Amino acid sequence: MMKFVEEVSGIGDLLQNGAVLRQVRYRVSRFQAVAEGSGLPIPVLHRIEGSIDFDSSKDPEEWIGTALSLKLTDGRILAITLVDSNGRIHNQGHGPTKCLRC
């Protein structure tokens, strides 16, 4: 079971292999896995959903489906995948390997 943890928005850097592709406006919701019954968090499992301001007339379609990173205004760097040309982003996996600040 996943529990909503936080939603953040702002302007950050979209990265690929550590290089800045461009600045983007973002909205990110983070969910944390919790154990059924006890409700205790499972620290290594999370899900990220949200969007960035992808512009299909200017931004390369090759970014879609590629492993990217998003540097948030607070300094955290989240691993993301751009899902479609509407700017939808997603990632699910193990916490410490996805949030480079942990």
C-alpha positions, 0 to 999 in steps of 0.5 A: 500500500502506498501513502501520500508523503508530499507534493512539491513544485517549483523550477528545477533542472532537468538532467541527463547523465549529470548534464543540465538539459534545461530548466523546467517548471515541475510538480511532483507527488511522492508516495511511500510504501507502508506495511499493511496492518501496521502502517509502518513505512517501508523506507526503500519503496516509493513512487514519484508522480507528476509533471514537467513543462515539456514542450514537444515543439522544442524539446526532443522526443528522445527524452520520452522514456529515457532515464532522467533526473530532476533537481528540485529547488531544495537541492534533492535530485530525483530519478524520473522517467518522462512518460509522454509528450504532455510532460508526465513523469513517473518513477517507482523503486527503491528510495536510496537509489532514486533520491541522490540526497538520501 
